[in-house]
Amino acid sequence: MLNQSPAQLIAGIITLLIAFTFHEFFHAWTAVMFGDDTPRRFGRLTLNPLSHLDMMGSLMLLFTGFGWAKPVPISPSRLRQHSRAALLLVAISGPLANFLLAFLAAIPLRMGWVAIGAPMIDFFPSPYQFLIYFFFTNLGLMLFNLIPLSSLDGEEILIFFLPPALEEAYERIRPYGPYILLVLLFLGPLLGFSLIDSVLSPAVMGLGRLLLGGL
């Protein structure tokens, strides 16, 4: 936190407002499209960031590189036919939103439309600095949310593809998902395994190089 420059903080705040807002809005919009008006009734079918941001999750994203917003409430029983498929699409829509944002940021970066050495204006990030931060943060949020543990979007995606026998086994550990995630994030590095450094960061960099053409 103390090592972040004003430019990095500004880039982080703007990225946070856009990335979390679109992530949760896509969840809400997809649920509503499948007939569940719960997100609308709770005021979540909106692009107003204040409706989606979680204070602790936002601070975590700014200062640790991962974080979360307020989950969009949905009622699976209100979803139209093929509710399992609808749940899958609602779950995957959030990470997809972050991928689309990263893809849009990759276009000017890959095409060379922004100069790497463009000067900052006072404490503000240059266009290149902002786009790079925006690009990799959205990729990180996408992959982080695809982790197949409870409270993350990857959980519903995993359940959709699990055969019934394995789904029953997963249901037994499902309530412990948030605790497993916390152990991986905070105790893992002390035990010699870092989920961020060993799994997420290499995946983000690999996907980033693919989209940016080795930039």
C-alpha positions in Angstrom: 0.0 0.0 0.0 2.7 2.4 1.0 4.7 1.8 -2.2 1.8 2.8 -4.5 2.2 6.0 -6.4 -0.6 8.5 -6.7 -0.9 7.5 -10.4 -1.3 3.8 -9.4 -3.9 4.7 -6.8 -5.9 6.7 -9.3 -5.7 4.0 -11.9 -6.8 1.5 -9.3 -9.8 3.5 -8.2 -11.0 4.1 -11.7 -10.5 0.4 -12.6 -12.2 -0.7 -9.5 -15.3 1.4 -10.2 -15.6 0.1 -13.8 -14.5 -3.6 -13.3 -16.7 -4.4 -10.2 -19.7 -2.4 -11.5 -19.8 -4.2 -14.9 -19.1 -7.6 -13.3 -22.1 -7.3 -11.0 -24.3 -5.6 -13.5 -23.8 -8.5 -16.0 -24.8 -10.9 -13.3 -27.9 -8.9 -12.6 -28.8 -8.3 -16.2 -28.4 -12.0 -17.1 -30.6 -13.1 -14.2 -33.3 -10.6 -15.2 -33.1 -11.8 -18.8 -33.9 -15.3 -17.6 -37.0 -14.1 -15.7 -35.6 -13.4 -12.1 -36.5 -9.9 -11.1 -34.7 -10.2 -7.7 -31.7 -8.1 -8.8 -34.0 -5.4 -10.1 -36.0 -5.4 -6.8 -32.8 -5.0 -4.8 -31.5 -2.1 -7.0 -28.7 -4.1 -8.6 -29.7 -3.7 -12.2 -27.8 -0.5 -12.5 -24.4 0.8 -13.5 -24.2 3.0 -10.4 -21.0 1.8 -8.7 -22.3 2.6 -5.2 -24.9 -0.1 -5.6 -22.2 -2.8 -6.1 -19.1 -1.9 -4.2 -18.1 -3.6 -0.9 -15.8 -1.5 1.2 -13.5 -4.3 2.4 -13.4 -6.0 -1.0 -12.6 -2.7 -2.7 -9.7 -2.0 -0.4 -8.4 -5.5 -0.8 -8.4 -5.0 -4.6 -6.6 -1.7 -4.4 -3.9 -2.9 -2.0 -3.5 -6.6 -2.5 -4.5 -7.2 -6.1 -7.6 -9.3 -5.4 -11.0 -8.3 -4.0 -14.7 -8.6 -4.3 -18.0 -6.6 -4.7 -21.4 -7.2 -3.1 -22.9 -10.4 -4.6 -26.0 -9.9 -6.7 -29.0 -11.6 -5.0 -30.8 -14.0 -7.3 -33.7 -16.5 -6.8 -32.9 -19.7 -8.8 -36.5 -20.8 -8.5 -37.6 -17.7 -10.5 -35.3 -18.5 -13.4 -37.1 -19.8 -16.5 -36.8 -23.3 -17.9 -33.4 -25.0 -17.7 -32.5 -23.3 -14.5 -29.2 -25.2 -14.2 -28.1 -23.7 -17.5 -29.5 -20.3 -16.5 -27.5 -20.5 -13.2 -24.4 -21.3 -15.3 -24.9 -18.3 -17.5 -25.6 -16.0 -14.6 -22.4 -17.2 -12.9 -20.2 -16.9 -16.0 -21.5 -13.5 -17.1 -19.5 -11.7 -14.4 -16.1 -13.1 -15.4 -17.1 -12.7 -19.0 -17.7 -9.0 -18.3 -14.2 -8.6 -17.0 -12.8 -10.5 -20.0 -14.6 -8.1 -22.4 -13.3 -5.1 -20.5 -9.7 -6.5 -20.7 -10.2 -7.3 -24.4 -11.3 -3.7 -25.2 -8.3 -2.4 -23.3 -6.0 -4.7 -25.3 -7.0 -3.3 -28.6 -5.3 0.1 -28.3 -2.4 -1.5 -26.5 -1.8 -4.1 -29.2 -2.4 -1.7 -32.0 0.1 0.8 -30.6 -2.4 3.6 -30.3 -1.0 4.7 -26.9 2.7 5.6 -26.4 4.6 3.6 -23.7 6.5 6.7 -22.6 3.6 9.1 -22.7 4.0 11.7 -19.8 1.8 11.8 -16.8 -0.3 14.9 -16.1 0.6 15.8 -12.5 -0.3 12.7 -10.5 -2.5 11.1 -13.1 -1.5 7.9 -14.9 -0.6 8.1 -18.6 -3.0 6.4 -21.0 -0.6 3.5 -21.4 -0.2 3.1 -17.6 -3.9 3.1 -17.0 -4.7 0.7 -19.8 -2.1 -1.8 -18.7 -3.4 -1.6 -15.1 -7.0 -1.9 -16.3 -6.1 -4.8 -18.6 -4.3 -7.0 -16.1 -6.7 -6.2 -13.2 -9.7 -7.3 -15.2 -7.9 -10.5 -16.3 -7.0 -11.1 -12.7 -10.6 -10.6 -11.5 -11.9 -12.9 -14.2 -9.6 -15.7 -13.3 -10.0 -15.2 -9.5 -13.7 -15.5 -9.8 -13.4 -18.7 -11.8 -11.9 -20.5 -8.8 -14.4 -23.3 -8.0 -15.0 -22.5 -4.4 -18.1 -21.3 -2.6 -18.8 -17.5 -2.8 -17.0 -17.3 -6.2 -18.6 -17.7 -9.6 -16.5 -20.7 -10.4 -18.5 -22.7 -7.9 -21.7 -22.7 -10.0 -19.7 -23.3 -13.2 -18.1 -26.4 -11.6 -21.4 -27.7 -10.2 -23.0 -27.5 -13.7 -20.4 -29.9 -15.1 -20.0 -32.3 -12.2 -21.7 -35.7 -12.5 -24.3 -36.4 -9.8 -22.0 -38.6 -7.7 -19.3 -36.0 -7.5 -21.8 -33.2 -7.0 -23.0 -34.9 -3.8 -19.4 -35.1 -2.6 -18.8 -31.5 -3.4 -21.9 -30.4 -1.5 -20.3 -31.8 1.7 -17.3 -29.4 1.4 -19.2 -26.5 -0.2 -20.0 -24.7 3.1 -16.2 -24.6 3.8 -15.4 -22.9 0.5 -14.8 -19.4 1.9 -12.5 -20.8 4.7 -10.6 -22.8 2.2 -10.1 -19.7 0.1 -8.9 -17.7 3.0 -6.4 -20.4 4.0 -5.1 -20.5 0.4 -4.8 -16.8 0.2 -3.3 -15.9 3.6 -1.9 -19.1 5.1 -0.7 -20.7 1.9 2.3 -18.4 1.4 3.4 -19.2 4.9 3.3 -22.9 4.1 5.2 -22.5 0.8 2.3 -22.2 -1.6 0.9 -18.9 -2.9 -2.3 -19.1 -4.9 -1.7 -15.6 -6.3 2.0 -16.1 -7.2 1.9 -19.8 -8.2 -1.4 -20.0 -10.1 -3.2 -16.7 -10.8 -0.3 -14.5 -11.7 1.2 -16.9 -14.2 -2.2 -17.5 -15.8 -2.9 -13.8 -16.0 0.5 -13.1 -17.6 0.1 -16.0 -20.0 -3.4 -14.8 -21.1 -2.1 -11.2 -21.2 0.7 -12.1 -23.6 -1.7 -14.0 -25.8 -4.1 -11.0 -26.1 -1.3 -8.4 -26.4 0.8 -10.3 -28.8 3.8 -10.6 -26.6 3.8 -6.9 -25.6 
